[in-house]
Amino acid sequence: MSKEIQPLTIANGEFYPGQSGPVEVVAGQLPSGNQVQITAHVFRSYQPGPTALFLAGVHGDEINGVEIVRRAMQSGIFEQLIFGNVIAIPLLNVYGFNNFSRDVPDGKDVNRSFPGTQKGSLASRIANGLSRNILPHVDLAVDFHTGGRGTYNYPQIRYNTNDARAAEAAEAFAPPLIIANKAPAKSLRRYAHNTLELPVLTYEGGENLRYDAHSIDVGVSGIRRLLQQQ
């Protein structure tokens, strides 16, 4: 008797092998009670395999990462999967992006708020929404960032020291620089490593509020190489 095929269920969306599409994911709640929703784009191949998350816009002013994930989607990279699945979130911090700000309107940093809570600050609620609705489905995550204000970071991948799976994925991504270090407290990478045993790559390229063609090209090429090796 054949085993029944199970859908990949994310929020209110169900995706069977070969299906792709967007889904609205609740990623927090405003003090007014209005929900904060983000759009996750799910791509599922016909063959089973690991699920990779490509995430950008955790800091709203780091626009190179948003463009990297957007271009990867536009070019059809994720529609060419031979096996496994991809979840792409081009923009997590919508409020920061709309206000040219690293943080959310309450001044909190989403990437210093993991795993977050359902009743905390807006940053904490957004982090909690990602932690609850997306991360449990993921086998590898790539989180795209840039340097801070006035700081240009040459394209690089950072991963947690002594994480062999992350090291292997970093080599497959093949950026100009690869750095093993300890992630900041309450960051996505630190939380995922310590609590979920989930390997996370942090891509850094360019500076905030400035498009950098080189950093964007390296990021898109890295996604393509990583998926070819997985």
Secondary structure, DSSP 8 states (H G I E B T S, - for coil): -------EEETTEEE-TT-EEEEEEEEEE-TTS-EEEEEEEEEE-SS---EEEEEE-SSTT-HHHHHHHHHHHHTTGGGG-SSSEEEEES-S-HHHHHTT-SS-TTS--GGGSTT--SSS-HHHHHHHHHHHHTGGG-SEEEEEEEE-TT--EEEEEEEETT-HHHHHHHHHH--SEEEEE---TT-HHHHIIIII---EEEEEEEETT---HHHHHHHHHHHHHHHHH-
